């Protein structure tokens, strides 16, 4: 039994006329008649009562039609959905991102993507840069948004956002009285930073600020900026973070620019052949363009 035979049967069952059914199927009537007779033989039932004047469904034919129609409709739906998956219109897309990206490109990019691909389920995973590198290489992330990555074997990195680094310090600290802070003023001070093993590139950027000066004393480490700000607010030390993090209002924490104007960048990388990935990356580009247009 072939799918083609079942489709022929439904058309004849709807039309109850072999000639009209053949026209709708873009075929001649004799092959259609042969196909229906073959189907009846395979099912061991008579599906149609035929006379020279009319064609009617038998009781078995009516039951077969009523049962078959929704099955083939579901099959058509599944075929259409599979086609949409292969073109990126349906399915799932996993996005890894450093948590600080949630203050810049992520919200607008997600909104754009959901408007354009409502049938694609977004799996958003806040993951540190170095963890993302492993996930991307292993094919367990479709798109990664990384901060100052130092390695990404065999993959292209595209810069999507650059921003200044700022000093975060307890609001009671004497340096809050200054409009801008020099590196020599914070050399050798207690710091709360991201751990090297999770954010090696960003860690290196921060430490390079102190070249020629005493390196900071790392008294605590954390992988989420909210935790870092909480520790700064508690007076454990100060920190250096992307400027966008200052939008997170944390009581008892003040932010000040650094005199050398250090910068940090976000990059995106594709980790799979998921066809929806390129659409999300285009949304990231547009989100950054909107951010740039709103910049003073």
Secondary structure by P-SEA (a helix, b strand, c coil): ccaaaaaaaaaaaaaccaaaaaaaacccaaaaaaaaaaaaaaacccccccccccccccaaaaaaaaaaaaaaaaaaaaaaaaaaaaaccbbbbbbbbcccccccccaaaaaaaaaaccccccccccccaaaaaaaaaaccccbbbbccccccccbbbbbcbbbbbbbbcccccccccccccccccccccccccccccccaaaaaaaaaaaccccccccccccccaaaaaaaaaaccbbbbbcccccccccccbbbbbbccccccbbbbbbcccccaaaaaaaaaaaaaaaaaaacc
